[in-house]
Amino acid sequence: SKSFSLIDCISVGVDRMQRNFEPMRKQVETWQRSELTDVTAKVAIYEAFVEGKLEAPKHLARTVHDLYFEPKYQEFKSRTIWSLSNAFTSAFKELDPTPQFKATAKLGEFLEARFSQSL
């Protein structure tokens, strides 16, 4: 229509995206600073898979454990919530696209609920 401005529409969209990225960026920074004991990480993995607090295939528990305690990449060697999150998401790459998306979408909620009281 005559009054439609593509530039204005894109500007509004970009502004909305940027507002949503800020809380996510802060969460990542917090998780990168939040150190975990080995026992705490093991309990989180146990709760996720054995207690079923995360909707993800249980057979990935060993993979998550191995990726957290023996990470493939230097960036994830620190014992933090961020590294644990990356162990989960790396393990989820074994899944088909739809289950991978579902598990990844639920992961943030699980970790936030699990660790929000300790942050």
Biopython code that builds the backbone (N, CA, C, O; Angstrom):
import numpy as np
from Bio.PDB.StructureBuilder import StructureBuilder

atoms = [
    (1, "SER", "N", (0.832, -1.185, 0.000)),
    (1, "SER", "CA", (0.000, 0.000, 0.000)),
    (1, "SER", "C", (0.876, 1.248, 0.000)),
    (1, "SER", "O", (2.091, 1.163, 0.177)),
    (2, "LYS", "N", (0.257, 2.390, -0.197)),
    (2, "LYS", "CA", (1.006, 3.640, -0.301)),
    (2, "LYS", "C", (1.730, 4.006, 0.987)),
    (2, "LYS", "O", (2.840, 4.536, 0.944)),
    (3, "SER", "N", (1.113, 3.729, 2.129)),
    (3, "SER", "CA", (1.709, 4.171, 3.387)),
    (3, "SER", "C", (2.728, 3.175, 3.954)),
    (3, "SER", "O", (3.359, 3.458, 4.973)),
    (4, "PHE", "N", (2.894, 2.041, 3.323)),
    (4, "PHE", "CA", (3.852, 1.043, 3.804)),
    (4, "PHE", "C", (5.280, 1.491, 3.509)),
    (4, "PHE", "O", (5.609, 1.871, 2.385)),
    (5, "SER", "N", (6.115, 1.440, 4.535)),
    (5, "SER", "CA", (7.522, 1.780, 4.372)),
    (5, "SER", "C", (8.354, 0.572, 4.777)),
    (5, "SER", "O", (8.387, 0.189, 5.946)),
    (6, "LEU", "N", (9.017, -0.015, 3.807)),
    (6, "LEU", "CA", (9.850, -1.176, 4.076)),
    (6, "LEU", "C", (10.955, -0.829, 5.076)),
    (6, "LEU", "O", (11.254, -1.622, 5.969)),
    (7, "ILE", "N", (11.551, 0.335, 4.933)),
    (7, "ILE", "CA", (12.618, 0.770, 5.839)),
    (7, "ILE", "C", (12.100, 0.841, 7.276)),
    (7, "ILE", "O", (12.753, 0.348, 8.196)),
    (8, "ASP", "N", (10.925, 1.454, 7.471)),
    (8, "ASP", "CA", (10.348, 1.548, 8.816)),
    (8, "ASP", "C", (10.042, 0.166, 9.380)),
    (8, "ASP", "O", (10.295, -0.108, 10.553)),
    (9, "CYS", "N", (9.504, -0.688, 8.545)),
    (9, "CYS", "CA", (9.156, -2.042, 8.972)),
    (9, "CYS", "C", (10.407, -2.817, 9.405)),
    (9, "CYS", "O", (10.404, -3.477, 10.445)),
    (10, "ILE", "N", (11.455, -2.734, 8.616)),
    (10, "ILE", "CA", (12.709, -3.419, 8.946)),
    (10, "ILE", "C", (13.318, -2.818, 10.211)),
    (10, "ILE", "O", (13.832, -3.550, 11.056)),
    (11, "SER", "N", (13.265, -1.503, 10.349)),
    (11, "SER", "CA", (13.807, -0.841, 11.544)),
    (11, "SER", "C", (13.111, -1.324, 12.812)),
    (11, "SER", "O", (13.764, -1.586, 13.822)),
    (12, "VAL", "N", (11.797, -1.440, 12.758)),
    (12, "VAL", "CA", (11.039, -1.921, 13.919)),
    (12, "VAL", "C", (11.429, -3.367, 14.232)),
    (12, "VAL", "O", (11.615, -3.721, 15.397)),
    (13, "GLY", "N", (11.553, -4.196, 13.206)),
    (13, "GLY", "CA", (11.940, -5.593, 13.401)),
    (13, "GLY", "C", (13.320, -5.737, 14.008)),
    (13, "GLY", "O", (13.517, -6.532, 14.926)),
    (14, "VAL", "N", (14.273, -4.978, 13.505)),
    (14, "VAL", "CA", (15.642, -5.029, 14.033)),
    (14, "VAL", "C", (15.662, -4.545, 15.481)),
    (14, "VAL", "O", (16.351, -5.127, 16.319)),
    (15, "ASP", "N", (14.918, -3.494, 15.777)),
    (15, "ASP", "CA", (14.849, -2.979, 17.145)),
    (15, "ASP", "C", (14.302, -4.038, 18.098)),
    (15, "ASP", "O", (14.840, -4.217, 19.191)),
    (16, "ARG", "N", (13.256, -4.731, 17.706)),
    (16, "ARG", "CA", (12.685, -5.793, 18.546)),
    (16, "ARG", "C", (13.694, -6.916, 18.766)),
    (16, "ARG", "O", (13.820, -7.433, 19.876)),
    (17, "MET", "N", (14.401, -7.288, 17.721)),
    (17, "MET", "CA", (15.399, -8.350, 17.848)),
    (17, "MET", "C", (16.497, -7.939, 18.824)),
    (17, "MET", "O", (16.895, -8.727, 19.682)),
    (18, "GLN", "N", (16.982, -6.718, 18.697)),
    (18, "GLN", "CA", (18.065, -6.259, 19.561)),
    (18, "GLN", "C", (17.637, -6.225, 21.023)),
    (18, "GLN", "O", (18.433, -6.541, 21.907)),
    (19, "ARG", "N", (16.387, -5.844, 21.289)),
    (19, "ARG", "CA", (15.895, -5.831, 22.668)),
    (19, "ARG", "C", (15.846, -7.240, 23.245)),
    (19, "ARG", "O", (16.068, -7.427, 24.441)),
    (20, "ASN", "N", (15.559, -8.229, 22.409)),
    (20, "ASN", "CA", (15.515, -9.610, 22.885)),
    (20, "ASN", "C", (16.904, -10.211, 23.042)),
    (20, "ASN", "O", (17.084, -11.132, 23.838)),
    (21, "PHE", "N", (17.884, -9.716, 22.307)),
    (21, "PHE", "CA", (19.241, -10.251, 22.409)),
    (21, "PHE", "C", (19.931, -9.842, 23.707)),
    (21, "PHE", "O", (20.754, -10.594, 24.229)),
    (22, "GLU", "N", (19.612, -8.681, 24.225)),
    (22, "GLU", "CA", (20.292, -8.189, 25.426)),
    (22, "GLU", "C", (20.102, -9.118, 26.628)),
    (22, "GLU", "O", (21.087, -9.461, 27.282)),
    (23, "PRO", "N", (18.874, -9.536, 26.942)),
    (23, "PRO", "CA", (18.728, -10.477, 28.065)),
    (23, "PRO", "C", (19.464, -11.798, 27.814)),
    (23, "PRO", "O", (20.025, -12.383, 28.740)),
    (24, "MET", "N", (19.461, -12.262, 26.570)),
    (24, "MET", "CA", (20.166, -13.503, 26.248)),
    (24, "MET", "C", (21.673, -13.325, 26.428)),
    (24, "MET", "O", (22.343, -14.210, 26.959)),
    (25, "ARG", "N", (22.199, -12.199, 25.992)),
    (25, "ARG", "CA", (23.631, -11.923, 26.146)),
    (25, "ARG", "C", (24.010, -11.893, 27.628)),
    (25, "ARG", "O", (25.042, -12.438, 28.022)),
    (26, "LYS", "N", (23.178, -11.259, 28.437)),
    (26, "LYS", "CA", (23.449, -11.196, 29.876)),
    (26, "LYS", "C", (23.406, -12.587, 30.505)),
    (26, "LYS", "O", (24.212, -12.904, 31.380)),
    (27, "GLN", "N", (22.458, -13.415, 30.053)),
    (27, "GLN", "CA", (22.370, -14.772, 30.583)),
    (27, "GLN", "C", (23.625, -15.569, 30.234)),
    (27, "GLN", "O", (24.169, -16.274, 31.084)),
    (28, "VAL", "N", (24.083, -15.460, 28.999)),
    (28, "VAL", "CA", (25.301, -16.166, 28.585)),
    (28, "VAL", "C", (26.485, -15.711, 29.431)),
    (28, "VAL", "O", (27.262, -16.542, 29.901)),
    (29, "GLU", "N", (26.632, -14.416, 29.628)),
    (29, "GLU", "CA", (27.740, -13.903, 30.441)),
    (29, "GLU", "C", (27.662, -14.426, 31.876)),
    (29, "GLU", "O", (28.681, -14.783, 32.468)),
    (30, "THR", "N", (26.461, -14.469, 32.426)),
    (30, "THR", "CA", (26.284, -14.994, 33.782)),
    (30, "THR", "C", (26.667, -16.461, 33.831)),
    (30, "THR", "O", (27.375, -16.888, 34.744)),
    (31, "TRP", "N", (26.206, -17.239, 32.858)),
    (31, "TRP", "CA", (26.521, -18.668, 32.815)),
    (31, "TRP", "C", (28.022, -18.892, 32.631)),
    (31, "TRP", "O", (28.571, -19.847, 33.182)),
    (32, "GLN", "N", (28.688, -18.035, 31.873)),
    (32, "GLN", "CA", (30.132, -18.184, 31.663)),
    (32, "GLN", "C", (30.915, -17.908, 32.947)),
    (32, "GLN", "O", (32.014, -18.433, 33.122)),
    (33, "ARG", "N", (30.366, -17.097, 33.839)),
    (33, "ARG", "CA", (31.030, -16.772, 35.108)),
    (33, "ARG", "C", (30.651, -17.730, 36.237)),
    (33, "ARG", "O", (31.303, -17.747, 37.281)),
    (34, "SER", "N", (29.607, -18.522, 36.034)),
    (34, "SER", "CA", (29.056, -19.354, 37.110)),
    (34, "SER", "C", (29.702, -20.730, 37.127)),
    (34, "SER", "O", (29.340, -21.617, 36.354)),
    (35, "GLU", "N", (30.663, -20.885, 38.024)),
    (35, "GLU", "CA", (31.393, -22.148, 38.114)),
    (35, "GLU", "C", (30.552, -23.218, 38.798)),
    (35, "GLU", "O", (29.736, -22.928, 39.673)),
    (36, "LEU", "N", (30.770, -24.460, 38.378)),
    (36, "LEU", "CA", (30.073, -25.613, 38.941)),
    (36, "LEU", "C", (31.081, -26.583, 39.537)),
    (36, "LEU", "O", (32.180, -26.757, 39.011)),
    (37, "THR", "N", (30.695, -27.206, 40.630)),
    (37, "THR", "CA", (31.508, -28.318, 41.115)),
    (37, "THR", "C", (31.185, -29.523, 40.235)),
    (37, "THR", "O", (30.151, -29.550, 39.567)),
    (38, "ASP", "N", (32.057, -30.502, 40.236)),
    (38, "ASP", "CA", (31.794, -31.710, 39.454)),
    (38, "ASP", "C", (30.516, -32.394, 39.924)),
    (38, "ASP", "O", (29.745, -32.908, 39.113)),
    (39, "VAL", "N", (30.295, -32.400, 41.227)),
    (39, "VAL", "CA", (29.090, -33.035, 41.773)),
    (39, "VAL", "C", (27.834, -32.313, 41.291)),
    (39, "VAL", "O", (26.855, -32.960, 40.921)),
    (40, "THR", "N", (27.852, -30.990, 41.291)),
    (40, "THR", "CA", (26.696, -30.217, 40.834)),
    (40, "THR", "C", (26.395, -30.508, 39.369)),
    (40, "THR", "O", (25.232, -30.666, 38.999)),
    (41, "ALA", "N", (27.422, -30.581, 38.536)),
    (41, "ALA", "CA", (27.220, -30.891, 37.118)),
    (41, "ALA", "C", (26.643, -32.295, 36.953)),
    (41, "ALA", "O", (25.729, -32.504, 36.155)),
    (42, "LYS", "N", (27.177, -33.254, 37.707)),
    (42, "LYS", "CA", (26.671, -34.631, 37.623)),
    (42, "LYS", "C", (25.214, -34.709, 38.060)),
    (42, "LYS", "O", (24.417, -35.415, 37.442)),
    (43, "VAL", "N", (24.863, -33.991, 39.117)),
    (43, "VAL", "CA", (23.478, -33.987, 39.591)),
    (43, "VAL", "C", (22.561, -33.370, 38.534)),
    (43, "VAL", "O", (21.459, -33.870, 38.311)),
    (44, "ALA", "N", (22.998, -32.302, 37.887)),
    (44, "ALA", "CA", (22.186, -31.672, 36.844)),
    (44, "ALA", "C", (21.947, -32.638, 35.683)),
    (44, "ALA", "O", (20.833, -32.721, 35.166)),
    (45, "ILE", "N", (22.972, -33.359, 35.276)),
    (45, "ILE", "CA", (22.827, -34.341, 34.194)),
    (45, "ILE", "C", (21.879, -35.458, 34.641)),
    (45, "ILE", "O", (21.025, -35.899, 33.872)),
    (46, "TYR", "N", (22.033, -35.907, 35.875)),
    (46, "TYR", "CA", (21.165, -36.942, 36.439)),
    (46, "TYR", "C", (19.709, -36.470, 36.450)),
    (46, "TYR", "O", (18.815, -37.189, 36.005)),
    (47, "GLU", "N", (19.480, -35.262, 36.958)),
    (47, "GLU", "CA", (18.120, -34.722, 37.011)),
    (47, "GLU", "C", (17.515, -34.604, 35.614)),
    (47, "GLU", "O", (16.340, -34.904, 35.406)),
    (48, "ALA", "N", (18.331, -34.167, 34.668)),
    (48, "ALA", "CA", (17.837, -33.990, 33.302)),
    (48, "ALA", "C", (17.353, -35.305, 32.709)),
    (48, "ALA", "O", (16.256, -35.381, 32.155)),
    (49, "PHE", "N", (18.174, -36.337, 32.829)),
    (49, "PHE", "CA", (17.883, -37.580, 32.127)),
    (49, "PHE", "C", (17.216, -38.646, 32.990)),
    (49, "PHE", "O", (16.205, -39.216, 32.581)),
    (50, "VAL", "N", (17.748, -38.924, 34.157)),
    (50, "VAL", "CA", (17.204, -40.000, 34.991)),
    (50, "VAL", "C", (15.881, -39.577, 35.629)),
    (50, "VAL", "O", (14.914, -40.340, 35.638)),
    (51, "GLU", "N", (15.848, -38.354, 36.163)),
    (51, "GLU", "CA", (14.608, -37.865, 36.762)),
    (51, "GLU", "C", (13.650, -37.294, 35.720)),
    (51, "GLU", "O", (12.506, -36.975, 36.043)),
    (52, "GLY", "N", (14.103, -37.163, 34.477)),
    (52, "GLY", "CA", (13.232, -36.728, 33.392)),
    (52, "GLY", "C", (12.815, -35.272, 33.443)),
    (52, "GLY", "O", (11.747, -34.920, 32.941)),
    (53, "LYS", "N", (13.634, -34.417, 34.037)),
    (53, "LYS", "CA", (13.282, -32.997, 34.134)),
    (53, "LYS", "C", (13.533, -32.230, 32.839)),
    (53, "LYS", "O", (13.135, -31.073, 32.710)),
    (54, "LEU", "N", (14.192, -32.876, 31.885)),
    (54, "LEU", "CA", (14.421, -32.280, 30.568)),
    (54, "LEU", "C", (13.866, -33.231, 29.523)),
    (54, "LEU", "O", (14.175, -34.423, 29.531)),
    (55, "GLU", "N", (13.049, -32.703, 28.626)),
    (55, "GLU", "CA", (12.500, -33.534, 27.557)),
    (55, "GLU", "C", (13.576, -33.752, 26.501)),
    (55, "GLU", "O", (13.695, -33.002, 25.532)),
    (56, "ALA", "N", (14.356, -34.812, 26.727)),
    (56, "ALA", "CA", (15.434, -35.175, 25.803)),
    (56, "ALA", "C", (15.658, -36.680, 25.937)),
    (56, "ALA", "O", (15.449, -37.247, 27.010)),
    (57, "PRO", "N", (16.082, -37.323, 24.858)),
    (57, "PRO", "CA", (16.314, -38.771, 24.910)),
    (57, "PRO", "C", (17.343, -39.146, 25.976)),
    (57, "PRO", "O", (18.431, -38.574, 26.042)),
    (58, "LYS", "N", (16.977, -40.112, 26.801)),
    (58, "LYS", "CA", (17.813, -40.520, 27.936)),
    (58, "LYS", "C", (19.160, -41.105, 27.517)),
    (58, "LYS", "O", (20.126, -41.057, 28.278)),
    (59, "HIS", "N", (19.218, -41.657, 26.303)),
    (59, "HIS", "CA", (20.482, -42.272, 25.873)),
    (59, "HIS", "C", (21.604, -41.246, 25.688)),
    (59, "HIS", "O", (22.766, -41.620, 25.528)),
    (60, "LEU", "N", (21.261, -39.959, 25.709)),
    (60, "LEU", "CA", (22.282, -38.918, 25.537)),
    (60, "LEU", "C", (22.995, -38.556, 26.845)),
    (60, "LEU", "O", (23.930, -37.755, 26.835)),
    (61, "ALA", "N", (22.569, -39.130, 27.949)),
    (61, "ALA", "CA", (23.171, -38.790, 29.246)),
    (61, "ALA", "C", (24.681, -39.015, 29.244)),
    (61, "ALA", "O", (25.436, -38.147, 29.681)),
    (62, "ARG", "N", (25.121, -40.156, 28.763)),
    (62, "ARG", "CA", (26.559, -40.465, 28.745)),
    (62, "ARG", "C", (27.303, -39.478, 27.843)),
    (62, "ARG", "O", (28.398, -39.031, 28.185)),
    (63, "THR", "N", (26.724, -39.143, 26.711)),
    (63, "THR", "CA", (27.366, -38.208, 25.784)),
    (63, "THR", "C", (27.521, -36.836, 26.429)),
    (63, "THR", "O", (28.583, -36.222, 26.330)),
    (64, "VAL", "N", (26.468, -36.350, 27.090)),
    (64, "VAL", "CA", (26.542, -35.055, 27.774)),
    (64, "VAL", "C", (27.630, -35.103, 28.842)),
    (64, "VAL", "O", (28.441, -34.184, 28.950)),
    (65, "HIS", "N", (27.647, -36.165, 29.621)),
    (65, "HIS", "CA", (28.663, -36.334, 30.667)),
    (65, "HIS", "C", (30.063, -36.267, 30.067)),
    (65, "HIS", "O", (30.917, -35.524, 30.552)),
    (66, "ASP", "N", (30.293, -37.038, 29.021)),
    (66, "ASP", "CA", (31.622, -37.080, 28.404)),
    (66, "ASP", "C", (32.018, -35.729, 27.811)),
    (66, "ASP", "O", (33.165, -35.303, 27.944)),
    (67, "LEU", "N", (31.074, -35.062, 27.161)),
    (67, "LEU", "CA", (31.381, -33.766, 26.549)),
    (67, "LEU", "C", (31.667, -32.694, 27.600)),
    (67, "LEU", "O", (32.454, -31.780, 27.356)),
    (68, "TYR", "N", (31.034, -32.803, 28.762)),
    (68, "TYR", "CA", (31.292, -31.823, 29.819)),
    (68, "TYR", "C", (32.626, -32.096, 30.512)),
    (68, "TYR", "O", (33.416, -31.177, 30.725)),
    (69, "PHE", "N", (32.873, -33.343, 30.858)),
    (69, "PHE", "CA", (34.070, -33.659, 31.636)),
    (69, "PHE", "C", (35.314, -33.872, 30.780)),
    (69, "PHE", "O", (36.436, -33.811, 31.284)),
    (70, "GLU", "N", (35.117, -34.121, 29.486)),
    (70, "GLU", "CA", (36.237, -34.246, 28.553)),
    (70, "GLU", "C", (35.902, -33.474, 27.274)),
    (70, "GLU", "O", (35.731, -34.074, 26.213)),
    (71, "PRO", "N", (35.808, -32.144, 27.374)),
    (71, "PRO", "CA", (35.371, -31.336, 26.226)),
    (71, "PRO", "C", (36.342, -31.414, 25.048)),
    (71, "PRO", "O", (37.554, -31.556, 25.212)),
    (72, "LYS", "N", (35.760, -31.315, 23.864)),
    (72, "LYS", "CA", (36.561, -31.372, 22.635)),
    (72, "LYS", "C", (37.224, -30.031, 22.333)),
    (72, "LYS", "O", (38.229, -29.976, 21.625)),
    (73, "TYR", "N", (36.660, -28.951, 22.871)),
    (73, "TYR", "CA", (37.146, -27.615, 22.538)),
    (73, "TYR", "C", (37.635, -26.886, 23.789)),
    (73, "TYR", "O", (37.031, -26.983, 24.857)),
    (74, "GLN", "N", (38.717, -26.169, 23.640)),
    (74, "GLN", "CA", (39.337, -25.417, 24.731)),
    (74, "GLN", "C", (38.344, -24.456, 25.398)),
    (74, "GLN", "O", (38.367, -24.292, 26.617)),
    (75, "GLU", "N", (37.478, -23.826, 24.607)),
    (75, "GLU", "CA", (36.527, -22.839, 25.135)),
    (75, "GLU", "C", (35.585, -23.431, 26.179)),
    (75, "GLU", "O", (35.018, -22.701, 26.992)),
    (76, "PHE", "N", (35.417, -24.757, 26.158)),
    (76, "PHE", "CA", (34.449, -25.384, 27.057)),
    (76, "PHE", "C", (35.109, -26.190, 28.169)),
    (76, "PHE", "O", (34.456, -27.014, 28.810)),
    (77, "LYS", "N", (36.397, -25.959, 28.401)),
    (77, "LYS", "CA", (37.102, -26.691, 29.458)),
    (77, "LYS", "C", (36.745, -26.174, 30.854)),
    (77, "LYS", "O", (36.857, -26.909, 31.835)),
    (78, "SER", "N", (36.321, -24.924, 30.944)),
    (78, "SER", "CA", (35.959, -24.384, 32.259)),
    (78, "SER", "C", (34.714, -25.104, 32.776)),
    (78, "SER", "O", (33.841, -25.494, 32.001)),
    (79, "ARG", "N", (34.649, -25.270, 34.067)),
    (79, "ARG", "CA", (33.519, -25.964, 34.695)),
    (79, "ARG", "C", (32.450, -24.930, 35.053)),
    (79, "ARG", "O", (32.344, -24.494, 36.199)),
    (80, "THR", "N", (31.662, -24.550, 34.046)),
    (80, "THR", "CA", (30.638, -23.525, 34.233)),
    (80, "THR", "C", (29.302, -24.013, 33.686)),
    (80, "THR", "O", (29.227, -25.029, 32.996)),
    (81, "ILE", "N", (28.249, -23.265, 34.011)),
    (81, "ILE", "CA", (26.931, -23.569, 33.453)),
    (81, "ILE", "C", (26.990, -23.464, 31.933)),
    (81, "ILE", "O", (26.348, -24.246, 31.232)),
    (82, "TRP", "N", (27.752, -22.504, 31.421)),
    (82, "TRP", "CA", (27.889, -22.325, 29.973)),
    (82, "TRP", "C", (28.479, -23.576, 29.324)),
    (82, "TRP", "O", (27.992, -24.023, 28.285)),
    (83, "SER", "N", (29.507, -24.135, 29.920)),
    (83, "SER", "CA", (30.118, -25.351, 29.376)),
    (83, "SER", "C", (29.159, -26.533, 29.464)),
    (83, "SER", "O", (29.114, -27.369, 28.562)),
    (84, "LEU", "N", (28.394, -26.603, 30.546)),
    (84, "LEU", "CA", (27.396, -27.670, 30.673)),
    (84, "LEU", "C", (26.327, -27.519, 29.597)),
    (84, "LEU", "O", (25.920, -28.504, 28.981)),
    (85, "SER", "N", (25.877, -26.302, 29.372)),
    (85, "SER", "CA", (24.903, -26.036, 28.313)),
    (85, "SER", "C", (25.439, -26.483, 26.959)),
    (85, "SER", "O", (24.722, -27.091, 26.165)),
    (86, "ASN", "N", (26.695, -26.177, 26.707)),
    (86, "ASN", "CA", (27.302, -26.577, 25.438)),
    (86, "ASN", "C", (27.455, -28.088, 25.322)),
    (86, "ASN", "O", (27.366, -28.629, 24.220)),
    (87, "ALA", "N", (27.682, -28.777, 26.432)),
    (87, "ALA", "CA", (27.742, -30.239, 26.398)),
    (87, "ALA", "C", (26.381, -30.807, 25.987)),
    (87, "ALA", "O", (26.308, -31.734, 25.180)),
    (88, "PHE", "N", (25.312, -30.247, 26.543)),
    (88, "PHE", "CA", (23.967, -30.684, 26.159)),
    (88, "PHE", "C", (23.711, -30.419, 24.675)),
    (88, "PHE", "O", (23.300, -31.320, 23.944)),
    (89, "THR", "N", (23.954, -29.185, 24.232)),
    (89, "THR", "CA", (23.631, -28.855, 22.842)),
    (89, "THR", "C", (24.497, -29.633, 21.860)),
    (89, "THR", "O", (24.037, -29.977, 20.771)),
    (90, "SER", "N", (25.734, -29.912, 22.226)),
    (90, "SER", "CA", (26.591, -30.731, 21.356)),
    (90, "SER", "C", (26.051, -32.149, 21.268)),
    (90, "SER", "O", (26.057, -32.745, 20.190)),
    (91, "ALA", "N", (25.586, -32.697, 22.377)),
    (91, "ALA", "CA", (25.003, -34.040, 22.368)),
    (91, "ALA", "C", (23.722, -34.067, 21.538)),
    (91, "ALA", "O", (23.445, -35.051, 20.851)),
    (92, "PHE", "N", (22.947, -32.997, 21.599)),
    (92, "PHE", "CA", (21.692, -32.938, 20.845)),
    (92, "PHE", "C", (21.924, -32.989, 19.340)),
    (92, "PHE", "O", (21.004, -33.307, 18.587)),
    (93, "LYS", "N", (23.128, -32.683, 18.892)),
    (93, "LYS", "CA", (23.427, -32.725, 17.456)),
    (93, "LYS", "C", (23.313, -34.131, 16.888)),
    (93, "LYS", "O", (23.237, -34.301, 15.671)),
    (94, "GLU", "N", (23.300, -35.152, 17.759)),
    (94, "GLU", "CA", (23.118, -36.532, 17.309)),
    (94, "GLU", "C", (21.672, -36.807, 16.898)),
    (94, "GLU", "O", (21.398, -37.795, 16.217)),
    (95, "LEU", "N", (20.757, -35.944, 17.305)),
    (95, "LEU", "CA", (19.333, -36.157, 17.061)),
    (95, "LEU", "C", (18.917, -35.676, 15.676)),
    (95, "LEU", "O", (19.599, -34.865, 15.050)),
    (96, "ASP", "N", (17.789, -36.191, 15.215)),
    (96, "ASP", "CA", (17.182, -35.676, 13.991)),
    (96, "ASP", "C", (16.729, -34.239, 14.256)),
    (96, "ASP", "O", (16.583, -33.841, 15.412)),
    (97, "PRO", "N", (16.505, -33.457, 13.195)),
    (97, "PRO", "CA", (16.224, -32.025, 13.375)),
    (97, "PRO", "C", (15.074, -31.685, 14.327)),
    (97, "PRO", "O", (15.227, -30.810, 15.179)),
    (98, "THR", "N", (13.933, -32.354, 14.201)),
    (98, "THR", "CA", (12.792, -31.985, 15.051)),
    (98, "THR", "C", (13.052, -32.278, 16.526)),
    (98, "THR", "O", (12.856, -31.387, 17.352)),
    (99, "PRO", "N", (13.489, -33.497, 16.898)),
    (99, "PRO", "CA", (13.806, -33.728, 18.315)),
    (99, "PRO", "C", (14.957, -32.844, 18.809)),
    (99, "PRO", "O", (14.978, -32.446, 19.974)),
    (100, "GLN", "N", (15.906, -32.540, 17.931)),
    (100, "GLN", "CA", (17.020, -31.665, 18.311)),
    (100, "GLN", "C", (16.493, -30.278, 18.667)),
    (100, "GLN", "O", (16.884, -29.702, 19.683)),
    (101, "PHE", "N", (15.613, -29.750, 17.839)),
    (101, "PHE", "CA", (15.034, -28.434, 18.096)),
    (101, "PHE", "C", (14.257, -28.432, 19.412)),
    (101, "PHE", "O", (14.401, -27.517, 20.222)),
    (102, "LYS", "N", (13.430, -29.468, 19.622)),
    (102, "LYS", "CA", (12.618, -29.539, 20.845)),
    (102, "LYS", "C", (13.493, -29.612, 22.093)),
    (102, "LYS", "O", (13.242, -28.907, 23.070)),
    (103, "ALA", "N", (14.510, -30.455, 22.062)),
    (103, "ALA", "CA", (15.392, -30.606, 23.225)),
    (103, "ALA", "C", (16.149, -29.310, 23.501)),
    (103, "ALA", "O", (16.276, -28.895, 24.653)),
    (104, "THR", "N", (16.646, -28.679, 22.454)),
    (104, "THR", "CA", (17.391, -27.430, 22.608)),
    (104, "THR", "C", (16.488, -26.328, 23.159)),
    (104, "THR", "O", (16.909, -25.533, 23.999)),
    (105, "ALA", "N", (15.242, -26.288, 22.679)),
    (105, "ALA", "CA", (14.298, -25.271, 23.150)),
    (105, "ALA", "C", (14.001, -25.428, 24.637)),
    (105, "ALA", "O", (13.803, -24.431, 25.331)),
    (106, "LYS", "N", (13.967, -26.647, 25.134)),
    (106, "LYS", "CA", (13.671, -26.906, 26.547)),
    (106, "LYS", "C", (14.898, -26.744, 27.453)),
    (106, "LYS", "O", (14.757, -26.572, 28.664)),
    (107, "LEU", "N", (16.082, -26.798, 26.874)),
    (107, "LEU", "CA", (17.312, -26.776, 27.667)),
    (107, "LEU", "C", (17.465, -25.502, 28.490)),
    (107, "LEU", "O", (17.777, -25.568, 29.679)),
    (108, "GLY", "N", (17.251, -24.354, 27.878)),
    (108, "GLY", "CA", (17.399, -23.085, 28.594)),
    (108, "GLY", "C", (16.491, -23.015, 29.814)),
    (108, "GLY", "O", (16.908, -22.574, 30.885)),
    (109, "GLU", "N", (15.238, -23.457, 29.641)),
    (109, "GLU", "CA", (14.287, -23.469, 30.754)),
    (109, "GLU", "C", (14.780, -24.385, 31.871)),
    (109, "GLU", "O", (14.723, -24.027, 33.047)),
    (110, "PHE", "N", (15.265, -25.570, 31.496)),
    (110, "PHE", "CA", (15.760, -26.525, 32.488)),
    (110, "PHE", "C", (16.933, -25.934, 33.269)),
    (110, "PHE", "O", (16.940, -25.959, 34.500)),
    (111, "LEU", "N", (17.919, -25.407, 32.555)),
    (111, "LEU", "CA", (19.105, -24.866, 33.223)),
    (111, "LEU", "C", (18.755, -23.651, 34.079)),
    (111, "LEU", "O", (19.278, -23.490, 35.181)),
    (112, "GLU", "N", (17.881, -22.811, 33.574)),
    (112, "GLU", "CA", (17.470, -21.623, 34.332)),
    (112, "GLU", "C", (16.770, -22.047, 35.622)),
    (112, "GLU", "O", (17.053, -21.507, 36.692)),
    (113, "ALA", "N", (15.857, -23.010, 35.520)),
    (113, "ALA", "CA", (15.148, -23.493, 36.712)),
    (113, "ALA", "C", (16.121, -24.164, 37.684)),
    (113, "ALA", "O", (16.020, -23.989, 38.898)),
    (114, "ARG", "N", (17.050, -24.921, 37.141)),
    (114, "ARG", "CA", (17.996, -25.685, 37.965)),
    (114, "ARG", "C", (18.976, -24.769, 38.697)),
    (114, "ARG", "O", (19.318, -25.019, 39.853)),
    (115, "PHE", "N", (19.424, -23.711, 38.025)),
    (115, "PHE", "CA", (20.500, -22.893, 38.590)),
    (115, "PHE", "C", (20.087, -21.482, 38.994)),
    (115, "PHE", "O", (20.914, -20.739, 39.524)),
    (116, "SER", "N", (18.849, -21.090, 38.764)),
    (116, "SER", "CA", (18.452, -19.698, 39.044)),
    (116, "SER", "C", (18.648, -19.328, 40.511)),
    (116, "SER", "O", (18.999, -18.188, 40.815)),
    (117, "GLN", "N", (18.428, -20.268, 41.419)),
    (117, "GLN", "CA", (18.597, -19.952, 42.838)),
    (117, "GLN", "C", (20.061, -19.769, 43.214)),
    (117, "GLN", "O", (20.366, -19.128, 44.220)),
    (118, "SER", "N", (20.972, -20.326, 42.417)),
    (118, "SER", "CA", (22.397, -20.226, 42.764)),
    (118, "SER", "C", (23.101, -19.079, 42.047)),
    (118, "SER", "O", (24.283, -18.838, 42.292)),
    (119, "LEU", "N", (22.402, -18.371, 41.169)),
    (119, "LEU", "CA", (23.037, -17.278, 40.414)),
    (119, "LEU", "C", (22.886, -15.951, 41.130)),
    (119, "LEU", "O", (23.359, -14.926, 40.638)),
]
sb = StructureBuilder()
sb.init_structure("model")
sb.init_model(0)
sb.init_chain("A")
sb.init_seg("    ")
for serial, (resi, resn, name, xyz) in enumerate(atoms, 1):
    if name == "N":
        sb.init_residue(resn, " ", resi, " ")
    sb.init_atom(name, np.array(xyz, "f"), 0.0, 1.0, " ", f" {name:<3s}", serial, name[0])
structure = sb.get_structure()
